[in-house]
């Protein structure tokens, strides 16, 4: 129930609204004042505005969410694409690095094989170099044979340094190498493969230089040995000596083998160039050694070095009969007791008194060649003794059919006397090669 009234003192009163609530016998009333009405109206207005705002947000939210999700999806897709591209690029770099490392390892194995082959040749060359030195062979280069080193120390140091550099390349971290090979996936600087190739080139050139030097010296020693053996054989051949090496030499038999060997020439198998060159040098040294040994065995030395010849080989007036007779040897001036030396190595087949020879020593040198030493005052060897060239076999004297002290020296082939000067002159020429 609402009512209005006026105030006598303050004028007309403000209209008030009274709200009466009845519940059974109970009555309640509430006076609704203006500020309460205003508050209710504001609350309703705010509620209405909130409701409308909420409704609008719910209507527009799906579009905003859809747009936001689409944007996030595009960002994620672009990110995944970038990650995939980077991963693929990294895989390519890693694969290239692994391939480079495999190539490096293969090259290292090859270089190590070459280096080990060069170093292992030292043992093969050692005996040959000693034999060449004993034979007096030299090379034209300033370095003598006795200082020959298959791999010089300074080159060994260079090879060791190169291999250490290769080992460092192999020890490189693949990821670090990949990072050093690319900056933002762009080439920058020298790669591991490039560095490896540079090192390999230097080491390979060093190995080839050493190998070529070895080949050059081996070939030169072989040629020198062949020339020396040919020269000695030529000198000895003029005396009628047969060299054992000639039996296997096609050239010495008119291109024919005594054993009837033959067949088309086919290159050997399983033999590399270095081993073949060593075989040729070994063959040349064997031939030279055979020729030299033959020269030592045969009577090319002088029985009385420094003594004058008083009577040569050939026909002369016999000092006892006064008529022409063959002097089967040569006589050397000598005093009693002068040392008489063997002119070649051989076996003593006679040592004692022998008619006109007086005290005589006869030595067998092989190939049917023997030497006799007569008129000795004393004999210092016995039958069966093996003597070497230059060994003292007796002392000069004047025993037997002799007019005075001297050394009577003979050379016989198959029992026939030949001029000893042929061997003595050959011996003088051979001295330069011995």
Secondary structure, 3 states (H helix, E strand, C coil): CCECCEECCCEECCCEEEEEEEECCEEEEEEECHHHHHHHHHHHHHHHHHHHHHHHHHHHHHHHHHHHHHHHHHHHHHHHHHHHHHHHHHHHHHHHHHHHHHHHHHHHHHHHHHHHHHHHHHHHHHHHHHHHHHCCCCCCCCCCHHHCCCCCHHHHHHHHHHHHHHHHHHCCCHHHHHHHHECCCCECCCCHHHHHHHHHHHHHHHHHHHHHHHHHHHHHHHHHHHHHHHHHHHHHHCCCCCCHHHHHCHHHHCCCCCCCCCCCCCCCCCCCHHHHHHHHHHHHHHHHHHHHHHHHHCCCCCCCCCCCEEECCEEEECCCCCCEEEECCEEEECCCCCEEECCCCEEEEEEEECHHHCEEEEEEEECCEEEEEEEEEEECCCCCCEECCCCEEEEEECCCCCCCCEEEEEEEECCEEECHHHHHHHHHHHHCCC
